[in-house]
Amino acid sequence: MKIQILGTGCPRCKQTEANAREAVKNLGINAVIEKVTDINKIIDFGVTATPALTVNGEVKFSGKIPSVEEIENVLK
């Protein structure tokens, strides 16, 4: 499973990454978490508001910090 955090590295993006890491740990799943900071790559996903989170290339959250529980629900 590949999880990408889309954002420029702001505190909201860092919190999204931390929540994603915690969700992966809580579920005990094997996932690669990657940060995408290149604005052109972010735009390629069709994202207009960051932070955003993708799972296997599909945008699951955009423009908000998803909670650990919200991320867990998407990963299950």
N, CA, C and O atoms as a MOPAC input file, in Angstrom:
PM7 MOZYME 1SCF
protein

 N      0.85200 1    -1.17400 1     0.00000 1
 C      0.00000 1     0.00000 1     0.00000 1
 C      0.89300 1     1.23100 1     0.00000 1
 O      1.90000 1     1.28700 1     0.70500 1
 N      0.50600 1     2.21300 1    -0.80300 1
 C      1.26600 1     3.45500 1    -0.88600 1
 C      0.37700 1     4.61400 1    -0.44800 1
 O     -0.69600 1     4.83900 1    -1.01000 1
 N      0.83600 1     5.34100 1     0.55700 1
 C      0.12300 1     6.51200 1     1.06300 1
 C      0.98800 1     7.72500 1     0.74400 1
 O      2.18500 1     7.74500 1     1.03000 1
 N      0.36700 1     8.72800 1     0.15100 1
 C      1.09100 1     9.95200 1    -0.15700 1
 C      0.43400 1    11.11900 1     0.56300 1
 O     -0.78800 1    11.26100 1     0.58800 1
 N      1.28900 1    11.94900 1     1.14800 1
 C      0.84200 1    13.18000 1     1.78700 1
 C      1.21000 1    14.30500 1     0.83100 1
 O      2.38700 1    14.53400 1     0.55500 1
 N      0.19900 1    15.00400 1     0.32900 1
 C      0.42200 1    16.08200 1    -0.62900 1
 C      0.37000 1    17.41200 1     0.09900 1
 O     -0.62900 1    17.74400 1     0.73700 1
 N      1.45600 1    18.17200 1     0.00100 1
 C      1.50400 1    19.47800 1     0.64300 1
 C      2.90700 1    20.02800 1     0.63700 1
 O      3.86900 1    19.32200 1     0.33200 1
 N      3.01300 1    21.28700 1     0.97400 1
 C      4.29500 1    21.98400 1     0.88000 1
 C      5.16200 1    21.83900 1     2.12600 1
 O      6.26800 1    22.37700 1     2.16900 1
 N      4.68700 1    21.13600 1     3.12300 1
 C      5.47600 1    20.95600 1     4.33900 1
 C      5.03300 1    21.85300 1     5.48100 1
 O      5.77200 1    22.04000 1     6.44800 1
 N      3.84100 1    22.40400 1     5.37800 1
 C      3.30500 1    23.26000 1     6.43400 1
 C      2.95200 1    22.41100 1     7.66500 1
 O      2.92300 1    21.18400 1     7.57600 1
 N      2.68700 1    23.04300 1     8.79900 1
 C      2.32000 1    22.27800 1     9.99900 1
 C      1.10600 1    21.36800 1     9.78900 1
 O      1.04900 1    20.28100 1    10.36300 1
 N      0.14100 1    21.79400 1     8.98000 1
 C     -1.04800 1    20.95700 1     8.71500 1
 C     -0.65300 1    19.69300 1     7.95500 1
 O     -1.19400 1    18.61400 1     8.19700 1
 N      0.29600 1    19.84100 1     7.03500 1
 C      0.77400 1    18.68100 1     6.26900 1
 C      1.54100 1    17.72900 1     7.17500 1
 O      1.39900 1    16.51100 1     7.06600 1
 N      2.34600 1    18.28000 1     8.06000 1
 C      3.11300 1    17.45100 1     8.99200 1
 C      2.18300 1    16.69900 1     9.94100 1
 O      2.45700 1    15.54900 1    10.28400 1
 N      1.09000 1    17.32800 1    10.37000 1
 C      0.12800 1    16.65500 1    11.24200 1
 C     -0.58600 1    15.53900 1    10.48500 1
 O     -0.84100 1    14.47300 1    11.04500 1
 N     -0.90900 1    15.77700 1     9.22200 1
 C     -1.53500 1    14.74200 1     8.40400 1
 C     -0.60700 1    13.54100 1     8.27700 1
 O     -1.04900 1    12.39700 1     8.37500 1
 N      0.67900 1    13.80200 1     8.05900 1
 C      1.64500 1    12.70700 1     7.95600 1
 C      1.73400 1    11.94300 1     9.28000 1
 O      1.75500 1    10.71200 1     9.28700 1
 N      1.78500 1    12.66600 1    10.39100 1
 C      1.85300 1    12.01700 1    11.70600 1
 C      0.61500 1    11.14900 1    11.94400 1
 O      0.72700 1    10.03100 1    12.44700 1
 N     -0.55500 1    11.65900 1    11.58800 1
 C     -1.79300 1    10.89000 1    11.76100 1
 C     -1.78400 1     9.64300 1    10.87900 1
 O     -2.23400 1     8.57800 1    11.30300 1
 N     -1.27500 1     9.77200 1     9.65700 1
 C     -1.20100 1     8.61600 1     8.76000 1
 C     -0.26500 1     7.55500 1     9.31700 1
 O     -0.57400 1     6.36500 1     9.26800 1
 N      0.87000 1     7.97800 1     9.84100 1
 C      1.83200 1     7.03000 1    10.41600 1
 C      1.22700 1     6.30900 1    11.62100 1
 O      1.42500 1     5.10800 1    11.80200 1
 N      0.49600 1     7.04900 1    12.43100 1
 C     -0.14700 1     6.43500 1    13.60300 1
 C     -1.22200 1     5.44000 1    13.17100 1
 O     -1.34200 1     4.36400 1    13.75700 1
 N     -2.00100 1     5.79100 1    12.15200 1
 C     -3.05400 1     4.89900 1    11.67100 1
 C     -2.45200 1     3.60000 1    11.13900 1
 O     -2.96800 1     2.51700 1    11.41700 1
 N     -1.37400 1     3.70500 1    10.38200 1
 C     -0.70200 1     2.51700 1     9.83900 1
 C     -0.18600 1     1.65100 1    10.98200 1
 O     -0.33300 1     0.42900 1    10.96700 1
 N      0.41400 1     2.29800 1    11.96500 1
 C      0.93900 1     1.56500 1    13.12600 1
 C     -0.19100 1     0.87500 1    13.88800 1
 O     -0.07300 1    -0.29500 1    14.25000 1
 N     -1.28600 1     1.59700 1    14.13000 1
 C     -2.41900 1     1.03900 1    14.87600 1
 C     -3.01200 1    -0.18000 1    14.17800 1
 O     -3.41000 1    -1.14400 1    14.83200 1
 N     -3.07100 1    -0.13500 1    12.83600 1
 C     -3.66500 1    -1.22900 1    12.07700 1
 C     -2.67200 1    -2.35900 1    11.81600 1
 O     -3.06300 1    -3.46200 1    11.43400 1
 N     -1.38600 1    -2.07800 1    12.02400 1
 C     -0.37000 1    -3.09500 1    11.80500 1
 C     -0.23200 1    -3.50000 1    10.35100 1
 O      0.05800 1    -4.65500 1    10.04100 1
 N     -0.44500 1    -2.53000 1     9.45400 1
 C     -0.35500 1    -2.85300 1     8.02800 1
 C      0.99300 1    -2.40000 1     7.46800 1
 O      1.68300 1    -1.56800 1     8.05700 1
 N      1.34200 1    -2.96000 1     6.33400 1
 C      2.57900 1    -2.60900 1     5.66100 1
 C      2.26200 1    -1.53600 1     4.63000 1
 O      1.53400 1    -1.79300 1     3.67100 1
 N      2.79600 1    -0.35300 1     4.81700 1
 C      2.52700 1     0.75300 1     3.89800 1
 C      3.76200 1     1.63000 1     3.76400 1
 O      4.53100 1     1.80600 1     4.70900 1
 N      3.93000 1     2.17200 1     2.57000 1
 C      4.97200 1     3.15500 1     2.31800 1
 C      4.30400 1     4.51800 1     2.37900 1
 O      3.30100 1     4.76100 1     1.70900 1
 N      4.87400 1     5.41100 1     3.19600 1
 C      4.33000 1     6.76900 1     3.29900 1
 C      5.32600 1     7.72100 1     2.65100 1
 O      6.49900 1     7.77400 1     3.02100 1
 N      4.82500 1     8.47100 1     1.67400 1
 C      5.66900 1     9.36000 1     0.88300 1
 C      5.11400 1    10.77800 1     0.95500 1
 O      3.90200 1    10.98800 1     0.90100 1
 N      6.01300 1    11.74200 1     1.07800 1
 C      5.60000 1    13.14200 1     1.04800 1
 C      5.80100 1    13.68300 1    -0.35900 1
 O      6.85300 1    13.48500 1    -0.96800 1
 N      4.78200 1    14.36700 1    -0.86900 1
 C      4.85600 1    14.99100 1    -2.18900 1
 C      4.74800 1    16.49900 1    -1.97800 1
 O      3.70200 1    17.00800 1    -1.57800 1
 N      5.86100 1    17.21400 1    -2.25600 1
 C      5.87100 1    18.65800 1    -2.02300 1
 C      5.92100 1    19.46200 1    -3.32200 1
 O      5.75600 1    20.68200 1    -3.29900 1
 N      6.14600 1    18.79600 1    -4.44300 1
 C      6.20600 1    19.46900 1    -5.73900 1
 C      4.79400 1    19.89900 1    -6.13400 1
 O      3.90900 1    19.06500 1    -6.32500 1
 N      4.59900 1    21.20000 1    -6.25300 1
 C      3.27200 1    21.75000 1    -6.51300 1
 C      2.69600 1    21.21500 1    -7.82900 1
 O      1.48700 1    21.00900 1    -7.92900 1
 N      3.53300 1    20.98900 1    -8.82700 1
 C      3.03800 1    20.46600 1   -10.10500 1
 C      2.51400 1    19.04100 1    -9.96300 1
 O      1.50700 1    18.68300 1   -10.57400 1
 N      3.19100 1    18.23500 1    -9.16300 1
 C      2.71600 1    16.86800 1    -8.91900 1
 C      1.41500 1    16.88500 1    -8.12700 1
 O      0.52400 1    16.06900 1    -8.36600 1
 N      1.30700 1    17.82500 1    -7.17600 1
 C      0.07700 1    17.95300 1    -6.39000 1
 C     -1.08500 1    18.32400 1    -7.31100 1
 O     -2.17700 1    17.76500 1    -7.20100 1
 N     -0.84500 1    19.25600 1    -8.20700 1
 C     -1.87400 1    19.68000 1    -9.16600 1
 C     -2.27100 1    18.51400 1   -10.07200 1
 O     -3.43900 1    18.38000 1   -10.43500 1
 N     -1.29900 1    17.67000 1   -10.43800 1
 C     -1.59100 1    16.50700 1   -11.28300 1
 C     -2.62800 1    15.57900 1   -10.64800 1
 O     -3.35400 1    14.88200 1   -11.35700 1
 N     -2.69700 1    15.57000 1    -9.32300 1
 C     -3.69300 1    14.76200 1    -8.62700 1
 C     -5.06700 1    15.43100 1    -8.64800 1
 O     -6.05800 1    14.81600 1    -8.25300 1
 N     -5.13800 1    16.68500 1    -9.10500 1
 C     -6.39300 1    17.41900 1    -9.12400 1
 C     -6.70100 1    18.07500 1    -7.79300 1
 O     -7.82600 1    18.51600 1    -7.55600 1
 N     -5.70500 1    18.13800 1    -6.92800 1
 C     -5.88400 1    18.70900 1    -5.59500 1
 C     -5.70500 1    20.21500 1    -5.66500 1
 O     -4.72200 1    20.71100 1    -6.21700 1
 N     -6.67000 1    20.94400 1    -5.09600 1
 C     -6.57200 1    22.40200 1    -5.06600 1
 C     -6.37900 1    22.93600 1    -3.65800 1
 O     -6.08500 1    24.11700 1    -3.47400 1
 N     -6.54400 1    22.06800 1    -2.65700 1
 C     -6.37000 1    22.48600 1    -1.26300 1
 C     -5.55800 1    21.41700 1    -0.53400 1
 O     -5.85800 1    20.22500 1    -0.60800 1
 N     -4.53300 1    21.87000 1     0.16400 1
 C     -3.71400 1    20.94100 1     0.93800 1
 C     -3.96300 1    21.16700 1     2.42300 1
 O     -4.45100 1    22.23300 1     2.80100 1
 N     -3.65100 1    20.21800 1     3.25700 1
 C     -3.02000 1    18.95300 1     2.91100 1
 C     -4.01000 1    18.00500 1     2.24700 1
 O     -5.22600 1    18.14200 1     2.37700 1
 N     -3.44400 1    17.04200 1     1.53500 1
 C     -4.25700 1    15.98700 1     0.93400 1
 C     -3.56900 1    14.65400 1     1.20600 1
 O     -2.36200 1    14.59400 1     1.44000 1
 N     -4.35700 1    13.59900 1     1.17100 1
 C     -3.83000 1    12.26800 1     1.42300 1
 C     -4.36300 1    11.33800 1     0.34600 1
 O     -5.56300 1    11.31600 1     0.07000 1
 N     -3.45700 1    10.56600 1    -0.26700 1
 C     -3.86700 1     9.58400 1    -1.26000 1
 C     -3.52200 1     8.18000 1    -0.77300 1
 O     -2.57100 1     7.98600 1    -0.01700 1
 N     -4.30300 1     7.21900 1    -1.21500 1
 C     -4.02600 1     5.80900 1    -0.96300 1
 C     -3.98500 1     5.12700 1    -2.32500 1
 O     -4.97000 1     5.11100 1    -3.06400 1
 N     -2.82100 1     4.56700 1    -2.63800 1
 C     -2.61800 1     3.91800 1    -3.93800 1
 C     -3.03600 1     4.81900 1    -5.10200 1
 O     -3.65400 1     4.36100 1    -6.06300 1
 N     -2.69100 1     6.10800 1    -5.00200 1
 C     -2.92900 1     7.05400 1    -6.08000 1
 C     -4.29900 1     7.69200 1    -6.11400 1
 O     -4.56300 1     8.53700 1    -6.96900 1
 N     -5.18300 1     7.30500 1    -5.19600 1
 C     -6.53900 1     7.86200 1    -5.16200 1
 C     -6.66000 1     8.85400 1    -4.00700 1
 O     -6.38100 1     8.51200 1    -2.85800 1
 N     -7.07700 1    10.08700 1    -4.31700 1
 C     -7.22100 1    11.11500 1    -3.28400 1
 C     -8.36500 1    10.73600 1    -2.34900 1
 O     -9.49300 1    10.51900 1    -2.79000 1
 N     -8.06400 1    10.65800 1    -1.06000 1
 C     -9.06100 1    10.30100 1    -0.04600 1
 C     -9.47000 1    11.50400 1     0.79600 1
 O    -10.61300 1    11.59000 1     1.24500 1
 N     -8.54000 1    12.43400 1     1.00900 1
 C     -8.82000 1    13.64100 1     1.79300 1
 C     -8.11100 1    14.80500 1     1.12500 1
 O     -7.01500 1    14.65500 1     0.58500 1
 N     -8.75600 1    15.97800 1     1.17000 1
 C     -8.14300 1    17.17500 1     0.61100 1
 C     -8.65500 1    18.39700 1     1.36500 1
 O     -9.85400 1    18.53600 1     1.60800 1
 N     -7.72300 1    19.28200 1     1.73200 1
 C     -8.09000 1    20.54000 1     2.36600 1
 C     -8.39700 1    20.44700 1     3.84500 1
 O     -8.90700 1    21.40200 1     4.43100 1
 N     -8.09200 1    19.29700 1     4.46900 1
 C     -8.33900 1    19.15300 1     5.90200 1
 C     -7.31200 1    18.19300 1     6.48100 1
 O     -6.65100 1    17.44900 1     5.75600 1
 N     -7.19700 1    18.22500 1     7.78300 1
 C     -6.34400 1    17.26700 1     8.47900 1
 C     -7.23500 1    16.10800 1     8.90100 1
 O     -8.04400 1    16.25200 1     9.81800 1
 N     -7.09700 1    14.96300 1     8.24400 1
 C     -7.92000 1    13.82200 1     8.64600 1
 C     -7.43700 1    13.26600 1     9.98200 1
 O     -6.23600 1    13.21400 1    10.24800 1
 N     -8.37300 1    12.85700 1    10.80500 1
 C     -8.01200 1    12.27600 1    12.09900 1
 C     -7.42100 1    10.89100 1    11.88300 1
 O     -7.55400 1    10.30500 1    10.80900 1
 N     -6.77500 1    10.38200 1    12.90800 1
 C     -6.23400 1     9.02000 1    12.86100 1
 C     -7.35700 1     8.04600 1    12.54900 1
 O     -7.18400 1     7.14500 1    11.72900 1
 N     -8.50300 1     8.21400 1    13.19000 1
 C     -9.64100 1     7.31400 1    12.98800 1
 C    -10.15900 1     7.37300 1    11.54900 1
 O    -10.49000 1     6.34100 1    10.96500 1
 N    -10.22800 1     8.57400 1    10.98000 1
 C    -10.68700 1     8.71200 1     9.59100 1
 C     -9.74400 1     7.98400 1     8.63200 1
 O    -10.18400 1     7.31100 1     7.69900 1
 N     -8.45200 1     8.12900 1     8.87600 1
 C     -7.46700 1     7.45500 1     8.02300 1
 C     -7.56400 1     5.94700 1     8.19200 1
 O     -7.50300 1     5.20900 1     7.20900 1
 N     -7.71400 1     5.48700 1     9.41700 1
 C     -7.87100 1     4.04600 1     9.66800 1
 C     -9.05900 1     3.49600 1     8.89400 1
 O     -8.96500 1     2.42200 1     8.29900 1
 N    -10.16800 1     4.21600 1     8.89300 1
 C    -11.37300 1     3.75300 1     8.18400 1
 C    -11.13000 1     3.61500 1     6.68400 1
 O    -11.65900 1     2.70100 1     6.05200 1
 N    -10.35200 1     4.49700 1     6.12300 1
 C    -10.04600 1     4.44300 1     4.69800 1
 C     -9.09200 1     3.29000 1     4.39300 1
 O     -9.17300 1     2.68000 1     3.32700 1
 N     -8.19400 1     2.99400 1     5.32100 1
 C     -7.18700 1     1.95600 1     5.09600 1
 C     -7.71200 1     0.54100 1     5.31500 1
 O     -7.11800 1    -0.42400 1     4.83400 1
 N     -8.81100 1     0.41500 1     6.03100 1
 C     -9.35100 1    -0.92600 1     6.34500 1
 C     -9.89500 1    -1.59200 1     5.09700 1
 O    -10.38800 1    -2.71800 1     5.16400 1

